[in-house]
Amino acid sequence: MEDWAQFILDLPVRGRMHLGEQVEASPYGRYFSYCTGGVFTLSEVLERATGTRTDRYAQAKLFGPLGITDPVWVYSPLNVPQTGGGLRLTSRDLLKIAEVYRGGGEWHGQRIVDPAWVEVSTRPHARIDDQTEYGYLWWLKSFKSGDTSYPAFFMSGNGGNKVMVFPGPDMTVVLTSTNFNTKGMHEQTERLLTEYILRAVEK
């Protein structure tokens, strides 16, 4: 199937059926089920809304102003930029994007992202489990080190990659890893975060 977006749109909608007792309603009025395909369709939605292909739009509106010059995109068979994963950026580039969000949408005094979007996209819109919630493509969770809990919003990628913003200590952390498709990849990254980075913040 070359038309990935059409394939995704043709998939059946996943429903929920209950027998007997009713389950507790979701606190945000929706249930969570992550689907990379859904995120891929955003590429075509963005192109239709802006009239510009997503990779070119991102370069003009985000990467260019941040001085990010060499992003490596993955494309579908129909040459649609893949927005569900696979984009290759350096650790420094990832840090710049997170710093824009830590700064409320600004980068060195220049407005990059609307502050209202920064706020709405990093607050919870779905609950994943007792420890984790989800914004608009941002994961939301508190990481504990010692007796202190540090709330964060973050990106999470294959291999255990994490790009995290901690509003409390006003700090951004980027951890990149190549443990792709391995068991415990995210747990390893989180141990580095809690046992070394956050512990150093406490001192």
Protein Blocks (a to p, Z undefined) as FASTA:
>chain_A
ZZlmlmmmmpccdddddehjaddddfklpacdddfklmmmmmmmmmmmnopafklmmmmm
mmmmnopabbccdddfkopacfkgoiacdfklmmmmmmmmmnoopaehiafbdfklmmmm
mpcfbdfblmbccdehiacddddehjbccdddddddehiiacdddfklopadddddfkeh
iehklmmmmmmmmmmmmmmmmZZ
